[in-house]
């Protein structure tokens, strides 16, 4: 069964879920989870997509991302999954199957959906018993340890409805949310 082609997907933001082959918990390993974070940030830094939120769970990951101007959603996910597989095999050896085929996506229609998906991503490790609070989980954007891209303008609520949507308007022209590098390297 082939994956459906979505055509040009730029200028839209998506909630993505992709799982491991046979639901194996390969991201339970700190080095594998950290490698997937590095791959996400690498392709984001290359401008392949904007990364708004993410979480790496033991057997899947979720992300809120916007494909770059010249990148389809399928290509963005191919880069993430293929880039991770290539680097994992190169760094750790072996020839195991890593990913299930395809992925699940949902186009984010408005600020309310963005807020709901962000909350789901942040709370996923808490609901699975991997952390007591979302910000305590080291492999997700809720930790505050990673540089993220701002909410796309078309998904930002009007200033008068910001409090109701739970999103903050961006007061700066800087396209990235600052990173807290102290948390990233904290070994405790």
Secondary structure by P-SEA (a helix, b strand, c coil): ccccccccccccccbbbbbccccccccccaaaaaaaaaaaaaaaaaccccccccccccccccccccccccccaaaaaaaaaaaaaaaaaaaccccccccccbbbbbbbccaaaaaaaaaaaaaccccccccccccccccccccccbbbbccccccccccccccccccccccccccccccccccccccc
